[in-house]
């Protein structure tokens, strides 16, 4: 009887926490989940949701502790594995994150977001064919996810398949016309094919969507230089240098500077 009563009390706090999240009361929700766990320490819903709330509050050690507790009870819990993987990616613990994503996908093969995030890790590690395979699976599961299409386009580009990249970007932009990454990826693909004018249009769209995106300016600079538009190209490359320098991306800033140094002085262009 006591156990039944404690379960009811825990459910009251779980319901309260859900309402508080809907209202944006994240700290109150965290307290409610703790109250629920006081009545039922092994309540998986409370543990996983508490982890989500503390992640939202950027209290990552607390979030990790709740996911660890959930996985000690249910080692194959897909959502706990996936969310812990995201925290590990944030902490640059890539090997551990990949292990969690592998386990989440093994437990739930239809987990599209886990497949998409594993693809990102494969791509960053240079395992491009594995990334494409994961994006293929993710897209079959969630064909309306524009980011999957755009990310697969980047992988196709890395495999020197610009036509496939363009087709993926077309679909991504059909699904989400405001996805800046798709315009940049399509711009890169057009440049690879020698379609500099089309690349210029795409990079200009990316700049319009995000005026603080150094990659968009750098891509547009390359397109403009290819079209012999030297003065506006210099302007874009200079903006890219400034943005990358401000964000601490020194390697990208050097790439933009190198582009400028390849050209004669402006008065001679």
N, C-alpha and C positions, 0 to 999 in steps of 0.2 A: 504494500500500500504506500509506504514511504517513497519507494522508488518511482511509483506511478505519479505521486504528487510532485516529486522533484522534476520529473519529465515535463509535467504541465507547467511548472514554474519556469523551466528553461524555455519552453515554447513561447511563453508570454514575452520573455526578453528578446527572443529571436524575432518575433513579430514587431516588437517595438523598434529594434535595430533596423529592420527593413524599412519601416516608416521614416525613421530618422535619416537614412541614406537618401530616400526619395526627396527629403526636404533639404538635403545638403548638410545635415548636421553630423559630420563625420566623427568628431570627437565624442559626441553623445552616443553614436552608434558603437564606437569602440568600447565604451563603458558598458553598454547593454550586452555586447557579446561576452565581455568578461563576467558579467552577472550570470548570463546563461551558462557559462562554463563553470561557474561556482556551483551550480546545481547538477550539471552533467559534464564532468571534465573531459569525457571522451566523445562529446557531440561533434561529429565531423563537420556538419554544416556550420556550427559556430566557429570551429577552428579555422576552416578555410575562409569563411567570410571575414573573420577577424584579421586574417592575413591580408585579404584584399583591402580592408579599411586602413590598416596600418601602412600598406604600400601607398595608398592614396595620400596619406598624411606624411609620406616620405620618411617614416620611421622604419627603415629597412631591417634593422636587427630584430625588432619586435615581429615584423611580418615574417621573417625567416623562421623565428622561433615557433610561430603558430603553424607554419607549413611543416616544419620538422615534426611537431607533435602529431599533426594529422597523418603524416606518412609513417610515423612509428606505429600508428593504429592500423592504417590501411596503406601498405607500401605501394600499391598499384593505383592509387586514386589519381585519375588523369588530370583533374583541375589543379590539385595540390602540386603535382609534378610540374605542370605547365607554368603555374605562377611562380614556383620556386626557380624554375629555369629563367624566367624573366628577371628575377632578382639577381641571379648569378651572372646573367649577361650584363646587367647594370654594374656589377662588381668586377667585370672582366674575367670571371671564372668560367671561361668558355668550355673547357673540357667537361666540367661538372654540369654546366647548362646543357650541353649536347647529350650527356648521359640521361638527364632528366627528360629531355624532349624525346629521346629514343624510347624511354620507358613509358611516357605518356602516350606515344603513338602505338606502342605494342599493346597497351591496355585498351586503347580506343583508336582503332585504325582510321576511323572517320573524323578524327580531330583535325580539321582543316587548319586552324590557327597554329597548332603545334607543327604541322607540316610546313606551313609558311615560314615560321620562325626558324625551323631547322634548316630550311633552304637558305635563309639569310646567313646562317653560320657556315654552311657549306660554301656559299659563294665567297664570303670573306676569307675563308681558308684556302681559296683557290680550287676547291672541288666543284667545278662548275657543272659538270655533267650530273653529279648527285643533286646539285641545287635545282637543275631543270627537272629532274625526275620528281623531286618533292613538289615543285610548283605544278607540274602536270597533275599530280594527285590532288593537290589543294584546289586547283581550278576545277577539276571534275566534281569536287564536293561543293565548292562555292563559286560557281561560274560568274556571279555578279560582284565578286570582290575585285575592284579595279586595281588595288595595290598588287595583288598576285600577278595580274597580267603585266603591269609595269615592271615589276621586279624580274619576271621571267624574261622580259625584253632585255634587261640589262645583262642577264646571263647569256642570252642568245648573242648579244653584241660581243661578249667576252669570248664566245666560241666562233666569232667571225661569221655570224649569220645575220647580217643587217636586215635582210628582207623579212625574216621571221620576227625580228625585233620590231620593225615597223608595223607588222600585222598585229602584234601583241599591244603595241602602244595605241593603235587605232581602236582596238577593243576597250582598252583601259579608259580612253578618253570618251568613248561612246557611253561608258558606264559612269564616268565622273569627269566632266569637262574642266573641272578646276584642279585636276591632279598635276601639279607642276612637274613632278618627277617623270611623268609620262611624256610631257613635252620635251624635257631635256634628253631622255633616252631616245626619243624619235629624232631629235635634232642630231644627236651623235650618230645615229644610224644613217641619216641623210648625208652627213658629212662623209661617212665611210664609203658611201656610194657615189660621192662627188656631186650630190644635189645641194649645193651650198645655199641657193636661194630658199629652198624649202627649209633647210636647217635654220636659216636666219628667222624665218617666220615662227618656227617652233621655239627657238631660244627667246625671241621677243615676247612670246606668250608666257614663257616661264618667268621672265623678268617682270612682266606686268602682274603676274600672280604673287610673286614674292620679290620685291625690290631689294631685299637684303641677302639674296642667294648668290654667292660668289660663283658657283658653278654655272649658273645661268648666264652671268656676264662673261665668264671665260669662254663658254661655248659660243656665245654670240660674237665675241671678238674673233674667234677662229673662223666663223662663218663670214664675217665681214672682211677679214684679211684675204680669205679665199676668193671673195668677190672684188678684191682690190679697193675696198672701202677703208683705206688706211686710217684716216683721221678718226672716224667713229669707232673703228676697231681699237685704236690706241686708248680711246676714252673708256671703252668697256673693259679692256685689260687692266687699265689703271684702277678702275673701280673694284675689279676682282682682287687686285693686290691689296687694296685698302680693307676690303671686307675680310679676306683671309687673314691678314695681319691682325685685325681687331679681334678675331675669334681664336687666335693662336694656332691657326692651321698653316704653319710655316712652309711645309712641303708644297701645299697648293699655291701659296703666295709666290714661292720660287718658280713654280711652273708658269704662273702668269707673268712674272718678271722676265723669264726666259723667252716667252712669246714676244714681249716688247723688244728684247735685245736682238732678236733675229732680224728686226726691220731696220732700215736706214733711219736717220733722224727725220723728224716730221717735216722739216723744211726741204728735205731732199725727196720725200715720198711723192 
